[in-house]
Amino acid sequence: MNMLQQDTIKVLIVDDSEIIVSRIRNLLSELENINVVGDAINYNDAMNIIRQKTPDVVLLDIDLPGKSGIDILKEIKQNHPVIKVIMLTNNSGPYYRTICEKAGTDYFFDKSSEFQKVPEVLISLARAETK
């Protein structure tokens, strides 16, 4: 049996909308064992935080300035395959869903209709970490 208390899941938020980042932070602040280690608005910021903080989960938008969230997804899965990636986007049509699934996303949610699924997934990931 694992004698440790529940491990904390480290989460990085990558989205260029301050409103969305704030909304996600508020949503996650209510959850136990979830620690937001940073937020990024673009590829370079995201990759720097990933190298420095090694998050367990990255919440990732597709539309970002410069390189897209899909570029970040591919980079994460190539160089940090243990990091779980949750795509949270308004570009939730079959085209982007297929591209992200092929690139290795762990979850794919529509920002407008599936926002509430994020905490559920993080709670289940935190539970899985403690087993």
C-alpha positions as CSV (number, residue, x, y, z in Angstrom):
1,M,0.0,0.0,0.0
2,N,1.2,3.5,-0.8
3,M,1.9,5.3,2.4
4,L,2.2,8.7,0.8
5,Q,-0.7,11.0,1.0
6,Q,-2.3,11.7,-2.4
7,D,0.2,13.0,-4.9
8,T,-0.3,16.4,-6.3
9,I,-1.0,16.6,-10.0
10,K,1.0,19.5,-11.6
11,V,-0.9,21.2,-14.3
12,L,0.3,23.7,-17.0
13,I,-2.3,25.8,-18.8
14,V,-1.5,26.8,-22.3
15,D,-4.0,29.3,-23.7
16,D,-3.7,32.8,-25.1
17,S,-7.0,34.0,-23.6
18,E,-6.6,35.5,-20.1
19,I,-10.3,34.9,-19.5
20,I,-10.0,31.2,-20.2
21,V,-6.8,30.9,-18.1
22,S,-8.5,32.7,-15.2
23,R,-11.6,30.5,-15.5
24,I,-9.5,27.3,-15.5
25,R,-7.4,28.5,-12.6
26,N,-10.6,29.2,-10.6
27,L,-12.1,25.9,-11.5
28,L,-8.9,24.0,-10.5
29,S,-8.3,26.0,-7.3
30,E,-11.3,24.2,-5.8
31,L,-9.8,20.8,-6.4
32,E,-7.6,19.0,-3.9
33,N,-4.2,17.6,-5.1
34,I,-4.2,19.8,-8.2
35,N,-1.4,22.4,-8.5
36,V,-1.3,24.8,-11.4
37,V,2.5,25.3,-12.0
38,G,2.1,28.0,-14.6
39,D,0.4,29.2,-17.7
40,A,1.7,30.0,-21.1
41,I,0.3,31.9,-24.1
42,N,2.7,30.5,-26.8
43,Y,5.0,27.7,-27.8
44,N,8.2,29.1,-26.4
45,D,6.7,29.9,-23.0
46,A,5.0,26.5,-22.8
47,M,8.2,24.6,-23.6
48,N,10.2,26.6,-21.1
49,I,7.7,25.8,-18.3
50,I,7.6,22.1,-19.3
51,R,11.4,21.9,-19.1
52,Q,11.5,23.8,-15.8
53,K,8.5,22.4,-13.9
54,T,7.8,19.0,-15.6
55,P,4.0,19.1,-15.3
56,D,2.0,15.9,-15.1
57,V,-0.8,17.4,-17.3
58,V,-0.9,20.1,-19.9
59,L,-4.2,21.8,-20.8
60,L,-3.7,22.9,-24.3
61,D,-5.5,25.2,-26.8
62,I,-5.0,24.7,-30.5
63,D,-5.1,28.4,-31.5
64,L,-2.0,30.1,-30.2
65,P,0.2,32.9,-31.6
66,G,3.1,31.5,-33.6
67,K,3.2,27.7,-33.4
68,S,-0.1,26.0,-32.7
69,G,-1.1,23.8,-29.8
70,I,-0.8,20.9,-32.2
71,D,3.0,21.7,-32.5
72,I,3.2,21.7,-28.7
73,L,1.3,18.4,-28.5
74,K,3.7,16.8,-30.9
75,E,6.7,18.1,-29.0
76,I,5.4,16.9,-25.7
77,K,4.6,13.4,-27.0
78,Q,8.0,13.1,-28.7
79,N,10.1,14.4,-25.8
80,H,7.9,13.9,-22.6
81,P,5.6,11.0,-23.4
82,V,4.5,10.6,-19.8
83,I,2.9,14.0,-19.7
84,K,-0.9,13.8,-20.2
85,V,-2.3,16.3,-22.7
86,I,-5.8,17.6,-22.6
87,M,-6.7,19.6,-25.7
88,L,-9.3,22.2,-24.7
89,T,-10.3,24.1,-27.8
90,N,-13.0,25.8,-29.8
91,N,-11.7,24.0,-32.9
92,S,-13.4,20.8,-31.9
93,G,-14.6,19.6,-35.3
94,P,-13.6,16.1,-36.6
95,Y,-10.7,17.5,-38.6
96,Y,-8.8,18.9,-35.5
97,R,-10.0,16.0,-33.3
98,T,-8.4,13.5,-35.8
99,I,-5.2,15.5,-36.1
100,C,-4.8,15.7,-32.3
101,E,-5.7,12.0,-31.7
102,K,-3.0,11.0,-34.3
103,A,-0.5,13.3,-32.6
104,G,-1.2,11.6,-29.3
105,T,-3.6,13.7,-27.2
106,D,-4.9,11.9,-24.2
107,Y,-8.2,13.9,-24.1
108,F,-9.9,16.2,-26.5
109,F,-12.6,18.6,-25.2
110,D,-14.7,21.4,-26.7
111,K,-14.2,24.6,-24.7
112,S,-17.8,25.7,-25.1
113,S,-19.6,22.5,-24.2
114,E,-17.2,20.2,-22.4
115,F,-15.3,22.6,-20.1
116,Q,-16.6,20.9,-17.0
117,K,-15.0,17.5,-18.0
118,V,-11.5,18.9,-17.2
119,P,-11.8,18.7,-13.4
120,E,-13.3,15.2,-13.7
121,V,-10.4,14.0,-15.7
122,L,-7.8,15.6,-13.4
123,I,-9.5,14.1,-10.3
124,S,-9.4,10.7,-12.0
125,L,-5.7,11.2,-12.9
126,A,-4.9,12.2,-9.3
127,R,-6.6,9.1,-8.0
128,A,-4.7,6.9,-10.5
129,E,-1.4,8.5,-9.3
130,T,-2.1,7.3,-5.7
131,K,-2.7,3.7,-6.5
